[in-house]
Amino acid sequence: MGEITEERGAAKSGGIAGKLIGGAFWLSAARMVVNGLSAGSMIVLAWFLMPADFGLVAIASTIAIISVAVLDLSLNQMLIRHEGPTEEHYDTAWTLNVLRGLILAIGLAAIAHPAAVFYGDLRLVDLVWALAAGQLVQSASNPRRSILPRNLVFWHEVTLSLAEKFVNVIAAVGFAIVYQSYWAIAVGTIAGNVTFFLLSYIVYPKIPRPRFVHAREFFSFGVWTTGIRITEVLSFRFEFLLIGRVLSPAMVGFYSMGANLAAMPSRELSLPLMKAVFPGLSRIKKNPERLTRGYETTQSGVMLIALPLGFGAGLLAQPVIPLLLGERWLPIIPILQILGPAIALNSLATMVQPLGMSLNRNKRLFVRNLQMLVVRVAVIGTGLWLGGLYGVVWGRALCGVIGTFANMLLVREFIGLTIRRQFMTNLRPIVGVVIMSGAVLGVQAVFPGDQSLLSQLGLISVTIGCGALVYPLIVFGLWRLAGKPDTAERTLLGFGKKLLRRKA
């Protein structure tokens, strides 16, 4: 059959770079709203639930997430990367996804009881079964939603992510207020799964047919991407299971809350950008010069924004956590102070994954992930043995530094960008955040305050104001001194001016 007719709205004007930046902006804006909803939800839940409740759900979620990764075929990525997907491709992707969801649900139902016995908490059985049901529903979502990202049109991603999170938050918070039970988090997750499923057919209302015509083609693409996903999930989730077994669910709760808040600024920026960048880089992969330029611009743009947000999370932890979450959550302050900056620094090479996938270097990405999994298990396991919970935190921070350097080596291998050039491209944000951090710490040290509400609000306001003033002054001042080169700073200013003109 012929190729499916795809929307060309985004292709009528502007180049690939402009479409990438526009798509990335709207996806990032949506994720900022999602970020705010997530933070608000966690604040409310933290007042109604105990750290052990968060830990219990984190263990169940980790079991489910690892199981999902084992069966992940990256079908949506294959459809985006494919040069001419047909009706049969979309129907085959849907059929494989539904079968995957069924196998996943059966597998999770089988391991739920042994896992509960292993952790000594039978409440895990029902939690794992419920999360499995949510994954089964989402697996049947419409694969044709990939048609729009293929043409760098991202409005549907904005709609899906906002609606899914909004329903998630309403369901979780409402359940927590009424029942004050750990089930609130699971109920929110399942409600979000159902919302995603329903909206995928509203966005592109065509019912798929069961087919296996291109199954072999999907499997050949999915072998290495499945390996990438499994090693990636294990690398970033195994410590939850380890802490739950060696320490306690409460310690898992502290780690889960602290790590999520620390990662939120950088993660909520990088994830939508990766979605936007992958189809764009796939379209220019045969032009090395444009590919290199597109990667550099996007990566430096991520660093420009993610770095101050991550460091800011660490700098604000001390005054914000007691005020927003209460005294019971004080142990997460050091987690935020350590992991916020560490995760932000990972932004030096976060775009290596969509770059490698666009070049079909999935095997190389898998090997990288496997190597880092070995490193993380050794380093974080040693940290847990030597220092307990905070040993895990310091181990994760060290692994982040090692992983960033490994990613920069991969970028050099893929497109020839030297380590020095990658570092120098991001030098202005690094200098800016160092000076910003020094200024903020200085202001906090001399701020005349006590533990009263008014004093803490004043400290938070001064901290945010100082950082918001110092960082852009340093970064854009250095950019002007450098002769206003055609870098992420120019792109960001140009996009801002375009938005202002539209509003005017």
N, C-alpha and C positions, 0 to 999 in steps of 0.2 A: 504493500500500500504506500501511498505518497506520504510526504511529511505533513505533520499537523500544522495548520496555519497558526502562526504565532503573532502576538501583538507587536507592533513596530513603533509604538508611540515614543519610546525612549530613543529609538534609533534615528528619528527624523532630524534631530539637531544635536550638535555637540559631538565631541569625540569620546573615545572610550574613557579617558581620564576624567572628563567632566561628568559623564554618567556614573562612573565609579564613585566620585566624590559626592555627587548628589544622592545616589542611593545609600552610600555610607552615612551621609548626614542624617537622612530620614530614619534609617535603621538605628543609628546611634541615639537620635532624639527619642525614638520609641523605647529603646532600652533604658534611657534615662528615666522615662516615666515608669517603666517596669521596675527599674532600680528603686525608685521612690516608693512604689507600691510594696515591693519586697521588704524594704527597710521598715516601712510603717507596719506591715504585717508582723514582722519579727519583733518589733517593739511591743505591740499589743500582746502577742502570744507569750513573750517573755514575762509579762506581768501575771498571766493566768496559768502558765505551765511551769514546771520545775525543770532544771537542767537535765535531770535523769529522763524526763519525757522526751526532750529533744534528742538525747542520746539514743534512746530506744528506737525512735523513728529513723534516726541517721543510720543505725545498724541495719534495719529492715530495708531502707532505701538503697544502701550500699549493696546489699545482696541482690536486690532487683536490678540495679544499674549494671553491676558486673554481668549478670545473666543476660541483660539486653545486649551488652557489648559482645558477648560470645556469639550471638546470632545476628550481629549487625552486618548487613550486606552493602550499606551505603548506596542504596538504590537511587535516592534522590540526587546524590552527587553524580552518579553515572548518567542520569537523564540530563542533567545540566551540562555535563562535559560532552555528551554525544553530539555529533555534528548534524544528525538528522533523525531524531526519534519519531517513530510512527505510532499509530493507535495501538498496534500490537506491543510496542515497547512499554507504553503506559499500563496496558492491561496486564502484561506479564509482571511488571513491578508491583502492581497492586496484589496480584495473586500470591507472589512470593512473600510479600509483606504480611498478608493475612495468615499464611501457613507458618511464617516465622512467629507471629503473635500467638498462635495456637500452641506451638511447640514450647514457646517461652512460658506461657501460662501453666501448661502441664508440668514443665520442669520446676518452676517455682513452687507449685503446689506440692511437688514431691520432696523438695529440700527444706520446706518451711519447718516441719517438725524436727528433723535432725539439727537444723540451725538453732532452733529454740532450746533444745536440750544442751547443745554446745555452750550457749551463753547463759543457760540456767534461767530462762524467762520465757514461759509458754505464751505470753502475750504476742511474741513475735510471729506465731503461726498465723493468726488472723490478719495481722498487719501485712505480712508478705503476700497472703492470698488476695487481699484487697488491692495492693499495688499491682499485682499480676493482672487482675481484672482491668484496671485502668490502662495498663500497657496493651492489653488485647484490644480494647476499644480504639486506642490511638493507632494501632498497627493497620487498621482498616481505613485510615484517612485517605483522601484523594491524592494520588501521585501527580496528577496534572497541575498541581499548584507550582511545580517546577517550570512550567511554560513561561511564566512572567520573568523570573530571575534569569532565564536564558537570554532574554533581551534587555537585561539590566533594568527591569521594572520591579520595584520592591514594595509598592503600596500594600500588597496583600500580606507580605511578611509583617509589616507594621500592624495591620488589622488583626492578624492571627495572634501575634505576640501580646498585644495590648488586651485583647478580649480574653485570651487564655489566662493571663495573669490576674486580670480584674476579677474574673469569676473565682479563681483560686483563692485570692485574698478574701473576698466576701464570704465564701464558704468556710474557710479556715477560721477567720476571726469570729464569724457568727457562731460556729460550733464551739469554739473555745470559750466565748462569753457565756453561752448557755450551759455547757456541760463541763468546762474546765478539764478536758480530757486530752491525752496525747493523740487521740483519734482526730483531733482538729487538723493537724498537719496532713495526715493521710487523706482526709476528706477533701481538703483543698486541692491536693495533687490530683485526685481522681476527677474532681469537678473540672479542673483544667484540661485533663485528657479528653473528657467528653466534649468540652467546648471546642477544642482544636479539631476533633473529628467532625463535628457538625459544620463548623465554619469552612472547613476545607472543601465541602460540597456546595456551600453557598457561594464561595469565591469563584469556583469553577464547576458549575452544576452539570456534571456528566457522570453517569454511573459506570464504573469499570466492569469488564467482563472477565470471567476466569479464563486465563490463557497461560501457556508455558512456552510460547513460540520462541522467545529470545532468552530463555532461562540460562542457557550455556553462556551467552554473551554477558549477562549480568554476573554470573558466577566468576567468570574470568577477570572481570574488573574488581569484584568484591573480595577476592581472596586476600589481597594485601591490605585493602582498606579495613577489612574485618580485623586483621592482625593489628593494624594501627590502632583501631578503636579499643580492642581488648587490652593491649599493653598500656594505652593512655589511661584508661579507666582504672586499671590495677595500680598504675603509678600514683594516681592522685586520690585513690579511695582505700587502698589496703590498710593505711594507718588507722582508719576508723574502726575496722574489724579488730586490728591489733590492740588498740587502746581499750575497746570494749571487753576483750578477753583478758588482758593483763591488768587493767586498772578497774574501771567501772563505767556503767552507762552515763553517770553524771559527768565524768571526765570527757566522755565522747560528746556530751552536750556542750560543755565549755569549748572544746576544740572545734566542734561543728559551727557553733555560733561565731566564735572568734575568726575562724578561717573564712567563713562565708562573708562576714562583714569586711574583712581585710581584702578579699579578692573582688568584692562587688564593684568598686570603681573601675578597675582595670578590666575585669571580665565582661562587664556590661558594655564596655566600649569595644573590646576586641572581638567578641563573638559576632555581633552584627556586621562588623567590618569584614570578618572572614567570610561571612555569607555573601557580602557584596563583592569582595575581591575575587573570589574563586571563579565565578562566571566571566568576569572581566579579563582576568589573566588567561583563562582558557581561550579566549577569543584572540589574544595577541601573542600566544605562545610561540608562534613561528617567526616573530620579529624580535630578535634578542635585544635590540636597542630600546624598543618601546616596552618590552617586558621588564627590563632592568629599571627603566625610568618609572614605570608604574609601581613596581615594588618599592623602590626607594621613597617615592612620594607618599605612598600609603603607610609604609612602616614608620617614617619620620612623623607623619601626622598622628599616628597612634601614640608614639612616644611623647609628642608635644602635649597631649591632653592627659594621657594615662599617668604620667610620672607625677605631676603635682597632685592629682587625685589620690594616688596610692600613698604618697608621703603625707598628704593632708589627713588621711584616715588615721595614720599612726600618731600624728601630732595632736589630733583632736580626741584621741581615745580617753585620756585621763579626765578631762572635764565632762565629756559627753556620756560615757557609759553609766556612771552612777545616776546621772540625771534622767536618762531615757529608759534604762533597763532595771535600775534598782541595785541595792547592795549585794544581792545574791549573785550578780554577774560580774563582780569585780575581778575574778580570776582571768577574764578574757582580755583585760587591758594590755598585759604584756604580749599576748598573742597578736593583737592589732598593731602594737608598736613595732613588733619584729616583722610580721608577715606583710603588713601594708606596703612598706617601702620595698621589701624583697620581691613581692609579686609584681609591683610596678616596674621594677628594673627588668623583669622578664620581657617587657614590651620591646626591648632592643631587637628581638627576632621572632615575635609571635606570628608573623605572617609567613613563616617558612612552610607551614603545613599547606595552606591553599596554593602557595607557589609550587611546592613539590607535586601536589596532586594535579595541578594544571599541566605540568610537564610529564605526567604519568610516571613519576619517580616514587610510586607508592612503596615499592620494596625497600628503597633506601630509607624512607620515613619509618617503616616498620622496624628496620634494624636499629635506627636511632632510638626509637621508643623502647625496644627490647634492652638496649644497653642502659638507658636511663632507668628502666625498671629495676635492673640489677643494682645500679648505684643507689637508688632511692631505698630499696629494701635494706641494703647494708648500712647506709648512713642513718636512716630514720630508726631502724631497729636498734642500732648502737645508741642513738640518742635516747630512745625509750629506756634502754637498760641502764644508762648512766644518769639520766636526768629526769625520768618520768615524763609527765605531760610537756613541760617546757623543753625537755631534751628533744622531743619530737618536733616541736616548733622550730628550734634552732637547726635541727637536721633538715627540715623542709626548706628553710631559708638557704642553707648551704647547697642543697640540691638544685635550688632555683638558679644560683650563680653558675653551677656546673652546667645545667641544662641550657642556659642562655648562651654560654660559650659554644656548646655543641651545636646549637641552632645556627649561630653565626658561621661556624665552619661549614654547615650544610648549605647556607646561602652562597658562600664562596664557591662551593662545589657546583651548585646548580646554575648560577648566572655570573660567576667570576668576580663578585664584589669582595674586595679584600676586607679583612677584619678591621684594618685601620680606617678604611673609607666608611664602613658601617658605623664605626664608633664616632668618627668626625662628623658624619651627617647628623648625629644626634647629640653633638657636644653642647649646643646652646641650651636645650632642655635640661641636660645634666647639670651644667653650671647654674642655670636658673633655679633648679630645685635645691641644690646645695645652699645657695645664698638665701633662698626662701626659708629653708629649714633653720638656718642659723638665726635669721631675723625673728622667726616665730618663737624659737626657744628663748631668745633674748627677751622678747616682749613678755612671754609667759613667766620668766624668772623674776621680772621686776613688777609684774602686775599686782597691785595691792588688793588682794582678795581673801575671802574666807570661804567656808563651806555653805554659805547661804545661797538660796536659789538665785537671787539677783546678782550676786557676785559671780556665780558660775556662768550665768547667761552672759554677763559682761566679758568674762574670759573667753568664752566661745566666740562671741562677736568680734573681739579684738583679734583672736587667732585667725579667724576666717578673713577678716578685713586685711590684716597684714599680709597673709599669703596671697590673696587675690590682687593686692597692689604690687608686691615685690616681684612675683614670678613673671607676669607679662612685661613689666618694665625691663627686667634683665634680659629676657629672651628676645623681645622685639628690639631692644636697644642694641644687643649684639648683632642681630640680623641687619639692622641699619648700618652699623659699623662695617659689616662684611660686604656692603654694597647692594643690599636687598636682592640676594640671589633668588633664582626661581626654585624655591624649596617649599616645604609644607607651610611655612609662615605666610608666604605670598598667596598660596592656594586658600588658606584659611581666611585671610583678609579679603580676598576676592570674593569668596563665597558669602562672607558676611555682608559685604557691600551690595551684592546682588539681592540678598534677602531684604536689606533695608530699602532698596529701590522698588522692589515688588510691593512692600508694605506702603511705601509712599504713593 
